[in-house]
């Protein structure tokens, strides 16, 4: 019985530490993951609009990507979206950075993507 009483509760520190780590990781993911999701929405819009480059004017494509970016909450401006035709391809480029503070650390999400598709 004496041995049993001495070891009771010794695992509490490890459990509390583990829970604290899980909470901190959860807070960090809660702030960082939405930036990546918004960036993927913009990339999807770029890819989708590149498919219609043969039937839409380039300024219309640029504006539609801009609208999706604004709906996703990104700081992408209309001037940051570059669209050009090169031979039989269309190239869409977009670049922006977004900062978020995660537990005192400044995380910088850098979106610098390019989509190149053939024009039909």
MIDOSE-1310 file (N, C-alpha, C; in nm, 2 decimals, decimal comma, always signed):
residues 120
xxxx	+0,08/-0,12/+0,00/+0,00/+0,00/+0,00/+0,08/+0,13/+0,00; +0,20/+0,13/+0,07/+0,28/+0,24/+0,07/+0,33/+0,28/-0,07; +0,37/+0,19/-0,14/+0,42/+0,21/-0,28/+0,31/+0,28/-0,36; +0,20/+0,23/-0,35/+0,08/+0,28/-0,43/+0,05/+0,42/-0,40
xxxx	+0,06/+0,46/-0,28/+0,03/+0,60/-0,24/+0,13/+0,70/-0,29; +0,25/+0,66/-0,30/+0,36/+0,75/-0,34/+0,35/+0,78/-0,49; +0,31/+0,69/-0,57/+0,31/+0,71/-0,72/+0,18/+0,77/-0,77; +0,08/+0,79/-0,68/-0,05/+0,85/-0,72/-0,03/+0,99/-0,76
xxxx	-0,08/+1,03/-0,88/-0,07/+1,17/-0,93/+0,06/+1,21/-0,99; +0,15/+1,13/-1,01/+0,28/+1,17/-1,07/+0,27/+1,19/-1,22; +0,16/+1,14/-1,28/+0,15/+1,16/-1,43/+0,07/+1,29/-1,46; +0,03/+1,37/-1,36/-0,06/+1,48/-1,39/+0,02/+1,59/-1,46
xxxx	+0,15/+1,61/-1,43/+0,23/+1,71/-1,50/+0,24/+1,68/-1,65; +0,26/+1,56/-1,68/+0,27/+1,53/-1,83/+0,14/+1,55/-1,90; +0,03/+1,51/-1,83/-0,10/+1,53/-1,89/-0,13/+1,68/-1,91; -0,10/+1,76/-1,81/-0,13/+1,90/-1,82/-0,04/+1,97/-1,93
xxxx	+0,09/+1,92/-1,94/+0,18/+1,97/-2,04/+0,13/+1,93/-2,18; +0,08/+1,81/-2,20/+0,03/+1,76/-2,32/-0,09/+1,84/-2,37; -0,18/+1,87/-2,27/-0,30/+1,94/-2,31/-0,26/+2,08/-2,35; -0,17/+2,14/-2,28/-0,12/+2,28/-2,31/-0,07/+2,29/-2,45
xxxx	+0,01/+2,19/-2,49/+0,07/+2,18/-2,62/-0,04/+2,17/-2,73; -0,13/+2,08/-2,70/-0,24/+2,07/-2,80/-0,32/+2,19/-2,81; -0,35/+2,27/-2,70/-0,42/+2,39/-2,71/-0,34/+2,50/-2,79; -0,21/+2,51/-2,77/-0,13/+2,60/-2,84/-0,12/+2,57/-2,99
xxxx	-0,11/+2,44/-3,02/-0,11/+2,41/-3,16/-0,25/+2,44/-3,23; -0,35/+2,41/-3,15/-0,49/+2,44/-3,20/-0,51/+2,59/-3,23; -0,46/+2,67/-3,14/-0,47/+2,82/-3,16/-0,39/+2,86/-3,28; -0,27/+2,81/-3,30/-0,18/+2,84/-3,41/-0,25/+2,80/-3,54
xxxx	-0,30/+2,68/-3,55/-0,37/+2,63/-3,67/-0,50/+2,71/-3,70; -0,57/+2,75/-3,59/-0,69/+2,84/-3,61/-0,66/+2,97/-3,68; -0,54/+3,02/-3,66/-0,50/+3,15/-3,73/-0,43/+3,13/-3,86; -0,36/+3,02/-3,88/-0,28/+3,00/-4,00/-0,36/+2,93/-4,12
xxxx	-0,44/+2,83/-4,08/-0,51/+2,75/-4,18/-0,60/+2,83/-4,27; -0,68/+2,93/-4,22/-0,76/+3,01/-4,30/-0,68/+3,09/-4,41; -0,56/+3,13/-4,38/-0,48/+3,20/-4,48/-0,45/+3,10/-4,60; -0,42/+2,98/-4,57/-0,39/+2,88/-4,68/-0,52/+2,84/-4,76
xxxx	-0,63/+2,84/-4,69/-0,75/+2,81/-4,75/-0,79/+2,92/-4,85; -0,78/+3,04/-4,80/-0,81/+3,16/-4,89/-0,71/+3,16/-5,01; -0,58/+3,13/-4,99/-0,49/+3,12/-5,10/-0,53/+3,02/-5,20; -0,57/+2,90/-5,15/-0,61/+2,80/-5,25/-0,74/+2,84/-5,32
xxxx	-0,83/+2,91/-5,26/-0,95/+2,96/-5,34/-0,91/+3,05/-5,45; -0,81/+3,14/-5,42/-0,76/+3,23/-5,53/-0,69/+3,15/-5,64; -0,61/+3,05/-5,60/-0,54/+2,96/-5,70/-0,65/+2,89/-5,79; -0,75/+2,84/-5,72/-0,86/+2,77/-5,80/-0,93/+2,86/-5,90
xxxx	-0,95/+2,99/-5,85/-1,01/+3,09/-5,94/-0,92/+3,12/-6,06; -0,79/+3,13/-6,03/-0,70/+3,15/-6,14/-0,70/+3,04/-6,24; -0,70/+2,92/-6,19/-0,70/+2,80/-6,28/-0,83/+2,79/-6,36; -0,94/+2,82/-6,30/-1,07/+2,81/-6,37/-1,08/+2,92/-6,47
xxxx	-1,04/+3,04/-6,44/-1,04/+3,15/-6,53/-0,95/+3,13/-6,65; -0,84/+3,07/-6,63/-0,74/+3,04/-6,74/-0,80/+2,95/-6,84; -0,90/+2,86/-6,80/-0,97/+2,77/-6,89/-1,06/+2,85/-6,99; -1,10/+2,97/-6,95/-1,19/+3,05/-7,03/-1,12/+3,17/-7,10
xxxx	-0,99/+3,16/-7,11/-0,91/+3,27/-7,17/-0,94/+3,29/-7,32; -0,98/+3,18/-7,38/-1,01/+3,19/-7,52/-1,14/+3,26/-7,56; -1,23/+3,27/-7,46/-1,36/+3,33/-7,49/-1,39/+3,46/-7,41; -1,31/+3,49/-7,31/-1,33/+3,61/-7,23/-1,22/+3,71/-7,25
xxxx	-1,24/+3,84/-7,24/-1,13/+3,93/-7,24/-1,05/+3,92/-7,11; -0,92/+3,96/-7,13/-0,83/+3,95/-7,01/-0,87/+4,03/-6,89; -0,92/+4,15/-6,92/-0,96/+4,24/-6,81/-1,08/+4,18/-6,73; -1,17/+4,11/-6,80/-1,28/+4,04/-6,73/-1,23/+3,93/-6,64
xxxx	-1,14/+3,85/-6,70/-1,08/+3,74/-6,62/-1,01/+3,80/-6,49; -0,93/+3,91/-6,51/-0,87/+3,97/-6,40/-0,97/+4,02/-6,29; -1,07/+4,08/-6,33/-1,17/+4,12/-6,24/-1,24/+4,01/-6,17; -1,27/+3,90/-6,23/-1,33/+3,78/-6,17/-1,24/+3,72/-6,07
xxxx	-1,11/+3,71/-6,09/-1,02/+3,66/-6,00/-1,01/+3,76/-5,88; -1,02/+3,88/-5,90/-1,01/+3,98/-5,80/-1,14/+3,97/-5,70; -1,25/+3,95/-5,76/-1,38/+3,93/-5,68/-1,36/+3,81/-5,59; -1,32/+3,70/-5,64/-1,30/+3,58/-5,56/-1,20/+3,61/-5,45
xxxx	-1,09/+3,68/-5,48/-0,99/+3,71/-5,38/-1,05/+3,80/-5,27; -1,13/+3,89/-5,30/-1,19/+3,98/-5,20/-1,29/+3,90/-5,12; -1,37/+3,81/-5,18/-1,46/+3,72/-5,10/-1,39/+3,63/-5,01; -1,27/+3,59/-5,05/-1,19/+3,50/-4,96/-1,12/+3,58/-4,85
xxxx	-1,12/+3,71/-4,86/-1,05/+3,79/-4,75/-0,91/+3,81/-4,77; -0,86/+3,80/-4,89/-0,71/+3,82/-4,92/-0,69/+3,97/-4,95; -0,56/+4,01/-4,93/-0,53/+4,15/-4,96/-0,48/+4,17/-5,11; -0,53/+4,08/-5,19/-0,49/+4,09/-5,34/-0,56/+4,20/-5,40
xxxx	-0,48/+4,29/-5,47/-0,54/+4,40/-5,54/-0,55/+4,37/-5,69; -0,63/+4,45/-5,76/-0,65/+4,43/-5,90/-0,51/+4,44/-5,98; -0,42/+4,53/-5,93/-0,29/+4,55/-5,99/-0,20/+4,43/-5,97; -0,22/+4,36/-5,86/-0,14/+4,24/-5,83/-0,17/+4,12/-5,92
xxxx	-0,27/+4,13/-6,00/-0,31/+4,01/-6,08/-0,26/+4,05/-6,22; -0,17/+3,97/-6,27/-0,11/+4,00/-6,41/-0,15/+3,89/-6,50; -0,21/+3,92/-6,61/-0,25/+3,83/-6,71/-0,19/+3,87/-6,85; -0,13/+3,77/-6,91/-0,07/+3,79/-7,05/-0,09/+3,67/-7,14
xxxx	-0,09/+3,69/-7,26/-0,09/+3,58/-7,36/+0,05/+3,57/-7,41; +0,09/+3,45/-7,43/+0,22/+3,42/-7,48/+0,21/+3,30/-7,58; +0,22/+3,33/-7,71/+0,20/+3,24/-7,82/+0,06/+3,18/-7,80; +0,05/+3,05/-7,77/-0,09/+2,99/-7,76/-0,13/+2,97/-7,62
xxxx	-0,06/+3,03/-7,52/-0,09/+3,01/-7,38/-0,13/+3,14/-7,32; -0,20/+3,12/-7,21/-0,23/+3,24/-7,12/-0,16/+3,21/-6,99; -0,11/+3,32/-6,94/-0,03/+3,31/-6,81/-0,10/+3,41/-6,71; -0,14/+3,36/-6,60/-0,20/+3,44/-6,49/-0,11/+3,43/-6,37
xxxx	-0,07/+3,55/-6,32/+0,02/+3,55/-6,20/-0,04/+3,64/-6,10; -0,03/+3,60/-5,97/-0,08/+3,68/-5,86/+0,02/+3,67/-5,75; +0,04/+3,78/-5,68/+0,13/+3,78/-5,57/+0,09/+3,87/-5,46; +0,09/+3,82/-5,33/+0,06/+3,90/-5,22/+0,11/+3,84/-5,09
xxxx	+0,13/+3,92/-4,99/+0,17/+3,86/-4,86/+0,07/+3,91/-4,75; +0,05/+3,82/-4,65/-0,04/+3,85/-4,55/+0,02/+3,81/-4,41; +0,02/+3,90/-4,32/+0,08/+3,87/-4,19/-0,03/+3,84/-4,09; +0,00/+3,75/-3,99/-0,09/+3,72/-3,88/+0,00/+3,69/-3,76
xxxx	-0,04/+3,74/-3,65/+0,03/+3,72/-3,52/-0,02/+3,59/-3,46; +0,07/+3,50/-3,44/+0,04/+3,37/-3,38/+0,12/+3,35/-3,25; +0,06/+3,37/-3,14/+0,12/+3,36/-3,01/+0,25/+3,44/-2,99; +0,24/+3,57/-3,04/+0,36/+3,66/-3,04/+0,45/+3,64/-3,15
xxxx	+0,43/+3,55/-3,24/+0,52/+3,53/-3,35/+0,45/+3,58/-3,48; +0,52/+3,66/-3,56/+0,46/+3,71/-3,68/+0,48/+3,61/-3,80; +0,37/+3,55/-3,84/+0,37/+3,45/-3,95/+0,33/+3,53/-4,07; +0,42/+3,51/-4,18/+0,39/+3,58/-4,30/+0,36/+3,47/-4,41
xxxx	+0,23/+3,48/-4,46/+0,19/+3,39/-4,57/+0,22/+3,46/-4,70; +0,30/+3,40/-4,78/+0,34/+3,46/-4,91/+0,28/+3,38/-5,02; +0,19/+3,44/-5,09/+0,12/+3,38/-5,20/+0,19/+3,44/-5,33; +0,25/+3,35/-5,40/+0,32/+3,39/-5,53/+0,29/+3,27/-5,63
xxxx	+0,18/+3,27/-5,70/+0,14/+3,16/-5,78/+0,13/+3,21/-5,93; +0,15/+3,11/-6,01/+0,13/+3,13/-6,16/+0,06/+3,01/-6,22; -0,03/+3,04/-6,31/-0,10/+2,94/-6,39/-0,08/+2,96/-6,53; -0,04/+2,86/-6,61/-0,02/+2,87/-6,75/-0,10/+2,76/-6,81
xxxx	-0,19/+2,80/-6,90/-0,28/+2,70/-6,98/-0,28/+2,74/-7,12; -0,30/+2,64/-7,21/-0,32/+2,67/-7,35/-0,46/+2,74/-7,38; -0,46/+2,82/-7,47/-0,58/+2,89/-7,51/-0,64/+2,82/-7,63; -0,77/+2,78/-7,62/-0,84/+2,71/-7,72/-0,93/+2,80/-7,79
